[in-house]
Amino acid sequence: MTTTTANAPRGLIALPHSAARALIALGALGTIASTFMSWTWTSDFPGDLTYYGSPAGLQILDLIAGALTLLYALTRWNVRGLHWLNPATATAPVVLAATSAFAVSWFSAIAITVDLGGLVNLDPGAYIAAVASLVALLGALALPSPGDTAKAWVSKPDNIPAAGQLPGWAERLIITAATALALIAFAYGIGVDPDASETFVGYLLLVVFGAWALLAAGLFDRFSALNARHKGFATTMAFLAAALFPFVENNEHNANLGVNILVVGTVALGLNIVVGLTGLLDLGYVAFLGVGAYAAALVSGSEFSRFSGVQFPFWAAMLTGMAASLVFGVLIGAPTLRLRGDYLAIVTLGFGEIFRITVNNLDGSSGPNLTNGPNGISMIPDMNIFGFNLGTPHDIGSITVGRFANYFLLMLIITGIVVLVFNRAADSRIGRSWIAIREDETAATAMGINGFRVKLIAFALGASLAGLAGTVSAHVGYSVNPAPYQFAGSVPPNSAFLLAAVVLGGMGTVNGPILGATLLYLLPEKLGFLKEYQLLAFGIALVILMRFRPEGIIPNRRRQLEFHETDHIDIPAQGLPDSTVGVTKAGA
């Protein structure tokens, strides 16, 4: 192991490398220590930050951010056993980790000051957190710029194992640990009290900058490689982690949020077939969700249904919703899919509005009595699956699984089926035809692909998946009415919401739309203080994301290369793992 300090590149702040590392470590330790002190003298602030030796609320988040900063600081000291955390000894992860601690600390101090009315409400712990996190950030900024490619001055260990040398059981253990960590992080976020918006904002700051640090260090790429080598095991662990959510966060309100997220995520996956794989802009897709919901409601046995004496079993109701949406998908797609671009978008937007206006008028006055007009169909009974009533709480050991938890588990199974269908379709011959159509329809047609047929299949398949989710949403909400099925609105789901979930999460991927639906459904719920400014905040966030990560949070590899084909550089291996070769400039 050798270190060369001659002509060492400097960071934004002119400090010796040893001094910068010391500042980061001291600042991180100070941040961690501050979380065990009182931040304010009154318990009126969310989380009760008045105790010594017992971190709570924002203090817990700052403790995690400080620990992450300390770990990345230690990677600059070449501490044995931590090289995996930052294999390329990059600067960007250290800066981002320090930024997470700085953001949480300063936001907490500002929030306490604003909410409680003055700096007098800050206790010593808050001051120490603010100063220590600033010291750590200044030290990180004194490290060489993230754009520097010269790394000879950084100590390079000679014993980093190459990627893929870990035994299989160790790689599976890493996947299990990462999945458990993701479950804990999600459960913590969804479990934050809606009245404690300050805590949730701190949670967002930690997640954004912490995840960004891991991304810049290349850990996400390495974890993706592990998942690819153990795809079946990784999928099983993800499914089990999701199934454990109702038990980890045993709260009916949060379980209801989980059900709605899965419903919207499933519909977004269906839309992803149309938009992400085939490249068709559909602005009225929520109508297919409505068709499935109304079809299931009509045969549910509700006394407000036009066919009140008919009650299909759950599987028949689901097939009815899917079939109705499939038929509508074919009927709408057959005459319109010869259009392209904006023309197709306008036609689908018109279909969505026509559906909403039609079900609003089928009330027996403006039209035939079928949907009960604006009042909708209410008092839809709960599903009964082979004698198991989803509306009745059930005891599993010492844990009571409530109504929404039952529907969450059912919707999880349906989401798993939809994911399987999506993966199989995308990897099939028809899936490759969809991608060819998306890239260049004229060239694909010249190569012998029947563009109209494959687009119609995509439209019909996406519509049927939306209808499947609609059957469950009708029973979860006890009723259906025309109000939600519009292009844009303050209450999801709507077509703009679904399209944003696909674009935000990552078009053409499986995890992207589900993550996008999670964010778009969870943020308005937890950030109630924004009120009428929610759409403004969402628009600003979307513009920022499109500027810095246009391929989405979880990008499709092909789209990522299209957007960043000039951003990749090759770093000589120098004994580093394969996953660090060809990293982006942001992580260099």
Legacy VTK file of the C-alpha trace (Angstrom):
# vtk DataFile Version 3.0
C-alpha trace
ASCII
DATASET POLYDATA
POINTS 588 float
0.000 0.000 0.000
1.476 3.310 -1.121
0.456 6.941 -0.905
1.667 9.733 -3.148
0.922 13.282 -2.015
2.916 15.257 -4.575
0.797 17.462 -6.762
-2.320 16.195 -4.962
-5.522 17.737 -6.353
-7.413 20.067 -4.024
-11.076 20.432 -3.239
-13.280 23.500 -3.106
-11.645 24.507 0.186
-7.852 24.651 0.400
-6.960 22.280 3.237
-4.413 19.491 3.544
-5.869 16.068 2.931
-5.149 14.905 6.475
-6.879 17.967 7.950
-9.933 17.451 5.729
-10.262 13.833 6.805
-9.922 14.823 10.459
-12.637 17.477 10.119
-15.048 14.989 8.565
-14.471 12.423 11.297
-14.715 14.964 14.132
-17.823 16.545 12.631
-19.492 13.159 12.241
-18.664 12.181 15.819
-20.014 15.522 17.043
-23.226 15.011 15.099
-23.696 11.555 16.598
-22.996 12.839 20.116
-25.483 15.704 19.708
-28.359 13.271 19.142
-27.981 12.046 22.735
-28.537 15.579 24.035
-31.650 17.736 24.335
-32.464 19.799 21.231
-35.319 21.806 22.732
-36.756 22.345 26.193
-40.421 21.810 25.265
-42.229 18.680 24.127
-44.477 20.675 21.772
-42.168 19.935 18.844
-42.927 16.567 17.123
-40.862 13.693 18.483
-40.222 15.134 21.979
-36.538 16.064 21.628
-36.180 17.090 25.284
-34.440 14.020 26.708
-30.735 13.321 27.235
-29.444 9.892 26.243
-32.592 8.937 24.320
-32.685 10.029 20.648
-36.150 10.454 19.147
-37.753 11.758 15.953
-35.342 13.898 13.967
-32.515 12.945 16.341
-32.704 9.325 15.194
-32.462 10.442 11.579
-29.508 12.687 12.352
-27.829 9.835 14.227
-28.082 7.660 11.118
-26.795 10.480 8.898
-23.860 11.086 11.250
-23.019 7.380 11.316
-23.118 7.231 7.504
-20.806 10.255 7.329
-18.389 8.654 9.783
-18.307 5.407 7.807
-17.507 7.203 4.574
-14.918 9.333 6.367
-13.225 6.141 7.544
-13.055 4.880 3.959
-10.679 7.794 3.278
-8.454 6.452 6.088
-8.452 3.023 4.399
-9.888 1.333 7.477
-9.795 -2.397 6.949
-13.205 -3.930 6.262
-14.809 -0.737 4.901
-13.352 -0.762 1.388
-16.564 -2.338 0.059
-18.454 0.813 1.099
-16.439 3.013 -1.269
-14.291 0.749 -3.463
-12.968 3.562 -5.660
-12.292 5.838 -2.643
-14.434 8.420 -4.443
-15.052 11.883 -3.049
-18.706 12.278 -4.064
-20.096 9.689 -1.584
-18.292 11.400 1.314
-19.636 14.823 0.309
-23.184 13.494 -0.083
-23.098 11.641 3.242
-21.891 14.805 4.993
-24.616 16.758 3.184
-27.271 14.402 4.568
-26.140 15.093 8.144
-25.885 18.829 7.438
-29.356 18.946 5.855
-31.073 17.042 8.679
-29.277 19.021 11.422
-29.920 22.472 9.990
-33.463 21.682 8.940
-34.187 20.471 12.486
-32.763 23.650 14.036
-34.682 25.877 11.630
-37.919 23.931 12.111
-37.668 24.156 15.914
-36.970 27.888 15.677
-39.872 28.571 13.303
-42.440 26.269 14.921
-41.745 27.312 18.503
-41.001 30.979 17.827
-37.332 31.846 18.196
-33.776 30.661 18.775
-34.443 30.658 22.517
-36.173 27.316 22.047
-32.958 25.593 20.924
-31.040 23.567 23.513
-27.265 22.895 23.304
-27.750 19.641 21.399
-29.253 21.452 18.412
-26.371 23.955 18.286
-23.805 21.166 18.501
-25.546 19.232 15.719
-25.593 22.286 13.449
-21.937 23.194 14.062
-20.618 19.616 13.911
-22.466 18.807 10.677
-21.145 22.046 9.131
-17.595 21.088 10.127
-18.018 17.661 8.514
-19.378 19.207 5.315
-16.508 21.709 5.110
-14.042 18.860 5.541
-15.753 16.899 2.774
-15.648 19.901 0.447
-11.913 20.175 1.088
-11.395 16.740 -0.459
-10.536 16.578 -4.180
-13.352 17.550 -6.512
-15.647 14.671 -7.565
-14.687 15.447 -11.151
-10.993 14.684 -10.574
-9.892 11.469 -12.226
-6.389 11.416 -10.783
-6.412 8.961 -7.904
-2.732 8.154 -7.504
-2.476 10.328 -4.400
-5.101 8.218 -2.583
-3.952 5.111 -0.766
-4.896 2.026 -2.721
-5.258 -1.249 -0.863
-4.026 -4.266 -2.706
-6.420 -6.815 -1.225
-9.860 -5.756 -2.468
-11.544 -8.928 -3.786
-12.796 -8.802 -7.344
-16.545 -8.772 -7.925
-18.110 -12.199 -7.925
-15.507 -13.821 -5.601
-17.878 -13.947 -2.612
-19.402 -17.370 -1.955
-23.036 -17.828 -2.939
-24.313 -17.940 0.641
-22.588 -14.619 1.403
-24.177 -12.940 -1.614
-27.594 -14.227 -0.569
-26.967 -12.939 2.937
-26.186 -9.489 1.523
-29.420 -9.533 -0.500
-31.374 -10.543 2.608
-29.811 -7.803 4.727
-30.402 -5.148 2.077
-34.032 -6.219 1.663
-34.585 -6.110 5.428
-33.014 -2.655 5.575
-35.308 -1.437 2.785
-38.347 -2.823 4.641
-37.335 -1.076 7.870
-36.750 2.223 6.047
-40.102 2.045 4.262
-41.980 1.033 7.419
-40.400 3.923 9.315
-41.360 6.416 6.617
-44.937 5.245 6.237
-45.296 5.062 10.024
-44.471 8.741 10.568
-47.491 10.555 12.003
-49.070 12.826 9.334
-49.079 15.581 11.982
-45.283 15.263 12.308
-44.460 16.659 8.859
-41.110 17.940 10.153
-39.981 14.411 10.920
-41.018 13.207 7.479
-39.136 16.040 5.758
-36.028 15.037 7.723
-36.645 11.438 6.656
-36.801 12.541 3.011
-33.563 14.509 3.310
-31.782 11.507 4.791
-33.154 9.081 2.201
-32.391 11.334 -0.778
-28.813 12.248 0.137
-28.034 8.882 1.745
-29.247 6.943 -1.296
-27.396 9.379 -3.549
-24.198 8.695 -1.624
-24.640 4.935 -2.044
-25.368 5.432 -5.733
-22.252 7.571 -6.223
-20.178 4.894 -4.455
-21.429 2.281 -6.915
-23.186 0.159 -4.283
-26.486 0.145 -6.142
-24.753 -1.148 -9.263
-23.030 -3.876 -7.276
-26.303 -4.821 -5.584
-28.021 -4.950 -8.984
-25.307 -7.351 -10.143
-25.977 -9.548 -7.097
-29.694 -9.517 -7.870
-28.998 -10.490 -11.460
-26.914 -13.480 -10.308
-29.580 -14.565 -7.808
-32.711 -13.232 -9.499
-35.084 -15.860 -8.131
-33.806 -15.506 -4.571
-33.887 -11.681 -4.728
-37.473 -11.694 -6.036
-38.548 -14.085 -3.291
-36.947 -11.948 -0.587
-38.608 -8.804 -1.944
-41.986 -10.548 -1.938
-41.481 -11.842 1.613
-40.411 -8.397 2.820
-43.565 -6.877 1.343
-45.686 -9.624 2.925
-44.175 -8.821 6.327
-45.142 -5.154 6.080
-48.599 -5.513 7.718
-46.936 -7.257 10.657
-44.019 -4.811 10.992
-46.329 -1.785 10.714
-49.530 -3.148 12.278
-51.721 -0.114 11.687
-54.901 -0.139 9.610
-54.399 3.355 8.256
-50.921 2.494 7.014
-52.154 -0.840 5.665
-54.786 1.117 3.710
-52.008 3.290 2.297
-50.164 0.107 1.326
-53.224 -1.263 -0.494
-53.711 1.959 -2.444
-50.015 2.066 -3.342
-50.157 -1.493 -4.676
-53.340 -0.772 -6.638
-51.832 2.321 -8.252
-48.491 0.555 -8.740
-50.199 -2.347 -10.514
-52.105 0.006 -12.803
-48.879 1.912 -13.477
-47.204 -1.364 -14.477
-49.971 -1.929 -17.019
-49.464 1.611 -18.315
-45.722 0.903 -18.438
-46.380 -1.726 -21.085
-48.085 0.898 -23.243
-45.782 3.848 -22.506
-42.502 2.331 -21.340
-42.190 -0.676 -23.646
-44.239 0.310 -26.692
-43.772 4.082 -26.595
-47.478 4.993 -26.909
-48.583 8.077 -24.997
-51.905 7.202 -23.307
-53.529 10.121 -21.448
-56.786 8.372 -20.584
-55.503 5.163 -19.066
-57.336 5.617 -15.749
-60.561 4.859 -17.620
-59.564 1.183 -17.826
-59.205 1.138 -14.044
-62.719 2.589 -13.858
-64.131 0.031 -16.287
-62.788 -2.817 -14.160
-64.031 -1.225 -10.935
-67.555 -0.607 -12.300
-67.782 -4.059 -13.887
-66.856 -5.703 -10.573
-69.221 -3.423 -8.641
-72.167 -4.339 -10.878
-71.763 -8.052 -10.114
-70.728 -7.650 -6.469
-74.153 -8.068 -4.893
-74.467 -4.425 -3.836
-78.061 -3.331 -3.336
-77.267 -0.181 -5.331
-76.098 -2.209 -8.334
-78.344 -2.443 -11.396
-77.981 -6.208 -11.004
-78.394 -6.278 -7.233
-79.405 -9.940 -7.191
-76.143 -11.043 -8.822
-73.065 -11.716 -6.695
-70.126 -13.359 -8.426
-67.400 -15.164 -6.457
-64.164 -13.254 -6.163
-62.408 -14.978 -9.081
-65.388 -14.440 -11.383
-65.609 -10.769 -10.368
-61.917 -10.322 -11.146
-62.253 -12.020 -14.513
-65.291 -9.848 -15.253
-63.335 -6.672 -14.518
-60.381 -7.847 -16.615
-62.608 -8.933 -19.506
-64.546 -5.667 -19.542
-61.331 -3.612 -19.592
-59.861 -5.903 -22.260
-62.912 -5.406 -24.488
-62.776 -1.648 -24.059
-59.043 -1.687 -24.750
-59.606 -3.493 -28.053
-62.592 -1.322 -28.991
-60.666 1.882 -28.357
-57.353 0.647 -29.725
-58.559 -0.926 -32.957
-59.661 2.310 -34.669
-57.083 4.625 -33.077
-53.729 2.818 -32.890
-52.926 3.645 -36.497
-52.386 7.174 -35.202
-49.032 8.247 -33.796
-47.611 10.740 -31.331
-49.755 13.658 -30.272
-52.753 12.477 -32.262
-52.936 9.222 -30.322
-52.479 11.102 -27.038
-55.428 13.394 -27.864
-57.660 10.432 -28.750
-56.853 8.575 -25.512
-57.411 11.759 -23.515
-60.824 12.047 -25.151
-61.635 8.413 -24.305
-60.849 9.017 -20.650
-63.163 12.019 -20.492
-65.892 10.228 -22.454
-65.823 7.356 -19.960
-66.150 9.673 -16.959
-68.982 11.691 -18.534
-70.785 8.520 -19.649
-70.828 6.816 -16.248
-71.869 10.149 -14.747
-74.919 10.263 -17.048
-76.033 6.630 -16.795
-78.313 7.484 -13.876
-81.758 6.738 -15.287
-82.402 10.401 -16.010
-79.791 11.532 -18.544
-79.405 7.995 -19.811
-80.131 4.346 -18.966
-79.958 3.439 -15.281
-76.745 1.454 -15.089
-74.122 3.206 -12.938
-76.341 5.310 -10.627
-74.776 8.461 -12.058
-72.659 10.733 -9.832
-73.721 8.801 -6.715
-71.970 5.708 -7.999
-72.409 2.196 -6.644
-71.989 1.991 -2.890
-72.172 -0.651 -0.156
-70.041 -3.101 -2.126
-69.558 -6.150 0.112
-66.107 -7.437 1.013
-64.556 -10.223 -0.995
-64.954 -13.754 0.267
-62.218 -16.106 -0.920
-63.013 -19.751 -0.276
-64.766 -18.877 2.978
-62.106 -16.344 4.030
-63.816 -12.967 4.442
-61.323 -10.216 3.753
-63.430 -7.724 5.672
-63.065 -9.599 8.972
-59.938 -9.229 11.160
-58.002 -12.439 11.728
-55.550 -13.350 14.459
-52.178 -14.750 13.436
-50.406 -15.590 16.666
-50.464 -12.498 18.832
-50.977 -10.152 15.851
-54.406 -9.150 14.583
-54.511 -8.727 10.816
-57.247 -6.228 9.982
-59.371 -5.644 6.911
-56.903 -3.487 5.002
-54.037 -5.844 5.847
-56.070 -8.696 4.311
-56.584 -6.702 1.135
-52.911 -5.701 1.175
-51.858 -9.354 1.093
-54.370 -10.105 -1.681
-53.172 -7.121 -3.693
-49.574 -8.207 -3.126
-50.332 -11.555 -4.766
-52.013 -9.779 -7.677
-49.044 -7.424 -8.029
-46.722 -10.443 -8.086
-48.787 -11.950 -10.909
-48.708 -8.668 -12.828
-44.927 -8.416 -12.379
-44.565 -11.969 -13.697
-46.744 -11.144 -16.716
-44.781 -7.948 -17.355
-41.406 -9.713 -17.199
-42.522 -12.615 -19.395
-44.081 -10.291 -21.938
-41.073 -7.941 -22.026
-38.645 -10.852 -22.539
-40.764 -12.524 -25.208
-40.783 -12.082 -28.967
-43.736 -9.711 -28.695
-41.843 -7.716 -26.059
-38.917 -7.250 -28.400
-41.384 -6.107 -31.035
-42.774 -3.518 -28.602
-39.286 -2.159 -27.988
-38.594 -2.039 -31.711
-41.810 -0.074 -32.240
-40.827 2.296 -29.442
-37.380 2.944 -30.902
-38.478 3.434 -34.528
-41.857 2.270 -35.776
-41.007 2.868 -39.426
-37.843 0.778 -39.222
-39.642 -1.944 -37.239
-42.384 -2.129 -39.861
-39.786 -2.338 -42.610
-38.250 -5.324 -40.778
-41.554 -7.198 -40.976
-43.158 -6.351 -37.623
-46.911 -5.811 -37.794
-46.952 -2.537 -35.863
-50.725 -2.285 -35.519
-51.089 -5.826 -34.169
-48.339 -5.587 -31.558
-49.560 -2.153 -30.423
-53.086 -3.501 -30.057
-51.799 -6.412 -27.966
-49.935 -3.965 -25.711
-53.032 -1.785 -25.376
-55.275 -4.743 -24.569
-52.857 -6.323 -22.097
-52.286 -3.026 -20.279
-56.035 -2.392 -20.105
-56.768 -5.857 -18.684
-54.138 -5.429 -15.942
-55.692 -2.089 -15.003
-59.109 -3.743 -14.869
-57.763 -6.440 -12.554
-56.572 -3.808 -10.091
-59.875 -1.984 -10.446
-61.843 -4.976 -9.166
-59.908 -4.904 -5.890
-60.078 -1.114 -5.520
-63.876 -1.237 -5.807
-64.146 -3.643 -2.864
-61.498 -1.880 -0.772
-63.298 1.464 -1.011
-66.798 -0.029 -0.616
-67.964 2.102 -3.550
-67.171 3.465 -7.002
-68.077 6.850 -8.438
-66.968 8.877 -11.498
-64.991 11.545 -9.599
-61.492 9.937 -9.522
-61.480 8.845 -13.166
-60.263 12.044 -14.778
-57.101 13.249 -16.460
-55.820 15.314 -13.531
-57.036 16.042 -10.036
-55.982 16.495 -6.455
-57.034 12.967 -5.481
-55.304 9.938 -7.066
-55.593 7.907 -9.097
-55.941 9.891 -12.302
-54.257 9.600 -15.681
-51.683 12.330 -15.016
-50.819 10.702 -11.683
-50.323 7.280 -13.300
-48.217 8.689 -16.131
-46.084 10.624 -13.638
-45.542 7.437 -11.611
-44.179 5.673 -14.699
-41.951 8.572 -15.792
-40.738 9.357 -12.275
-39.959 5.765 -11.355
-38.408 4.734 -14.656
-40.074 3.733 -17.920
-39.613 0.167 -19.081
-38.725 -1.205 -15.638
-40.644 -3.252 -13.075
-39.577 -1.531 -9.877
-39.771 1.996 -11.292
-43.566 2.442 -11.571
-44.100 0.838 -8.156
-41.558 3.210 -6.592
-43.099 6.156 -8.447
-46.585 5.243 -7.216
-45.233 4.896 -3.675
-43.675 8.349 -3.701
-46.624 10.091 -5.332
-49.130 8.493 -2.972
-47.075 8.794 0.207
-45.726 12.337 -0.079
-49.093 14.166 -0.190
-50.253 12.022 2.733
-47.275 12.936 4.915
-46.714 16.514 3.756
-50.146 17.847 4.547
-48.734 21.250 5.504
-48.209 22.009 1.800
-51.995 21.993 1.296
-52.788 23.923 -1.899
-49.084 24.081 -2.807
-48.751 20.311 -3.205
-49.044 20.415 -6.991
-46.513 23.255 -7.152
-44.027 21.296 -5.041
-44.623 18.190 -7.141
-44.042 20.143 -10.354
-40.791 21.628 -9.076
-39.562 18.194 -7.956
-40.440 16.696 -11.337
-38.610 19.457 -13.225
-35.501 18.933 -11.062
-35.636 15.195 -11.617
-36.030 15.589 -15.376
-33.034 17.906 -15.401
-30.647 15.698 -13.452
-32.073 12.196 -13.959
-34.385 12.166 -16.997
-34.328 8.362 -17.194
-36.158 8.090 -13.849
-35.147 6.998 -10.375
-34.764 3.332 -11.381
-33.676 3.594 -15.027
-33.911 1.095 -17.782
-30.334 0.364 -18.868
-30.995 1.208 -22.509
-32.633 4.558 -21.669
-29.876 5.404 -19.190
-27.241 4.968 -21.897
-29.300 7.084 -24.293
-29.462 9.970 -21.832
-25.893 9.693 -20.524
-23.925 8.165 -23.377
-21.236 10.864 -23.076
-21.053 10.844 -19.274
-19.210 7.565 -18.869
-15.475 7.384 -18.378
-13.170 4.457 -17.990
-11.075 4.276 -14.843
-8.095 1.923 -14.911
-8.832 -1.099 -12.795
-5.859 -0.632 -10.408
-6.985 -3.686 -8.509
-10.526 -2.397 -8.051
-13.658 -4.517 -8.464
-15.128 -4.763 -11.952
-18.222 -2.846 -10.866
-16.162 0.324 -10.414
-14.827 0.364 -13.951
-16.777 2.718 -16.177
-18.508 4.615 -13.421
-20.098 7.945 -14.213
-18.411 11.258 -13.660
-20.778 11.965 -10.780
-19.357 9.015 -8.898
-15.746 9.494 -9.881
LINES 1 589
588 0 1 2 3 4 5 6 7 8 9 10 11 12 13 14 15 16 17 18 19 20 21 22 23 24 25 26 27 28 29 30 31 32 33 34 35 36 37 38 39 40 41 42 43 44 45 46 47 48 49 50 51 52 53 54 55 56 57 58 59 60 61 62 63 64 65 66 67 68 69 70 71 72 73 74 75 76 77 78 79 80 81 82 83 84 85 86 87 88 89 90 91 92 93 94 95 96 97 98 99 100 101 102 103 104 105 106 107 108 109 110 111 112 113 114 115 116 117 118 119 120 121 122 123 124 125 126 127 128 129 130 131 132 133 134 135 136 137 138 139 140 141 142 143 144 145 146 147 148 149 150 151 152 153 154 155 156 157 158 159 160 161 162 163 164 165 166 167 168 169 170 171 172 173 174 175 176 177 178 179 180 181 182 183 184 185 186 187 188 189 190 191 192 193 194 195 196 197 198 199 200 201 202 203 204 205 206 207 208 209 210 211 212 213 214 215 216 217 218 219 220 221 222 223 224 225 226 227 228 229 230 231 232 233 234 235 236 237 238 239 240 241 242 243 244 245 246 247 248 249 250 251 252 253 254 255 256 257 258 259 260 261 262 263 264 265 266 267 268 269 270 271 272 273 274 275 276 277 278 279 280 281 282 283 284 285 286 287 288 289 290 291 292 293 294 295 296 297 298 299 300 301 302 303 304 305 306 307 308 309 310 311 312 313 314 315 316 317 318 319 320 321 322 323 324 325 326 327 328 329 330 331 332 333 334 335 336 337 338 339 340 341 342 343 344 345 346 347 348 349 350 351 352 353 354 355 356 357 358 359 360 361 362 363 364 365 366 367 368 369 370 371 372 373 374 375 376 377 378 379 380 381 382 383 384 385 386 387 388 389 390 391 392 393 394 395 396 397 398 399 400 401 402 403 404 405 406 407 408 409 410 411 412 413 414 415 416 417 418 419 420 421 422 423 424 425 426 427 428 429 430 431 432 433 434 435 436 437 438 439 440 441 442 443 444 445 446 447 448 449 450 451 452 453 454 455 456 457 458 459 460 461 462 463 464 465 466 467 468 469 470 471 472 473 474 475 476 477 478 479 480 481 482 483 484 485 486 487 488 489 490 491 492 493 494 495 496 497 498 499 500 501 502 503 504 505 506 507 508 509 510 511 512 513 514 515 516 517 518 519 520 521 522 523 524 525 526 527 528 529 530 531 532 533 534 535 536 537 538 539 540 541 542 543 544 545 546 547 548 549 550 551 552 553 554 555 556 557 558 559 560 561 562 563 564 565 566 567 568 569 570 571 572 573 574 575 576 577 578 579 580 581 582 583 584 585 586 587
